[in-house]
Amino acid sequence: MSAPVPDAYVLGVDSGGSGLRLALRTVDGDRPALMSVCAEPVRTGADGIDAAHLLEQLLPAVRELLERVGQGTVAAAAIGAAGMATLGGQLREQLPPALAQALGVRRLALAADAVTAYAGALGQRPGAVVAGGTGMIALGTDLTAWRRADGWGHLLGDSGGGAWIGRAGLDAAMRAHDGRRGGSAALLARAEAAFGPPTGIPGLLYPRTDRPALLASFAPEVGACAVEDDVAARILREAASHIAEAAAAVCPAAEGPRSDGLEVALTGGLFRMGEPLLGPLHHELAEQVPQARVVPAAGDPLHGALEIARALAVPGEGPRLPPHPTLLFVPGGT
């Protein structure tokens, strides 16, 4: 009697500032995905994202998931990582042979987290996705090439993102403390409650290596004030304008007289702020990207990684999203 044939699975990985998430799902998707979380973020050093540290966490977690399913092979994998586009050289060099040797993975995609966010939100359709959290990046494609706007970090951009909103809110708080124009007493009160005396905020903020996250932690306070505070509401209107500008910069041109098929999706924790931000943002998107309609994100970046892996695993299919040397790297692909 012949041995049973192991089931084929696809592996999706999402590596970010809060750690490593991974999921294993059958190629045909007939069973729910099994998930695992490694809470330690992958280290980044002088040579970029540390491939050895990623593998040190990833391989035991994948093997544990495979043990849970009993018998199976990984037909394809997609790994999305924050910083992949600019800091992913080590990953692109070391992961393909390491995963082939350790897990037998022959079909692999290495993607920027913005690409897995895109795939999670819109699948493999043309359109644009705005990913907003501590930072802010917009990515669009007509399925022949990628267009990117912002995502340049809190010193050079990320305009409208959480750190940008939080910094603007703290600026308004400090203005109120000084008695300068543009200050907000409401934001000053919230800053004092969150961080202590205003004169101590610079000493708290500037030495921190996680300044963007600390700034972004104040963004919800700006949102909470916006209903009754004109300064906070103005900050969110400006943030909405910046976010819509980025979406407009990457959105593919509408083809033909109808644009019903062109979509813009919003994904990321920033948009959980709700109506104080989403109200002005929908207005700005209607003004700046009239050729598109705003749709809810279908899934998150981990779902996007699974979607890319599934497309890799299906013979003769492959991802419809365009390959790119740093945004969506498929070893051996065109």
Beta strands, then each sheet from edge to edge (+ up, - down):
strand 1: 7-16
strand 2: 19-26
strand 3: 34-38
strand 4: 44-45
strand 5: 48-49
strand 6: 72-81
strand 7: 107-112
strand 8: 127-132
strand 9: 136-141
strand 10: 146-150
strand 11: 263-267
strand 12: 293-296
strand 13: 328-329
sheet 1: 3+ 2- 1+ 6+ 7+ 13-
sheet 2: 4+ 5-
sheet 3: 10+ 9- 8+ 11+ 12+
end
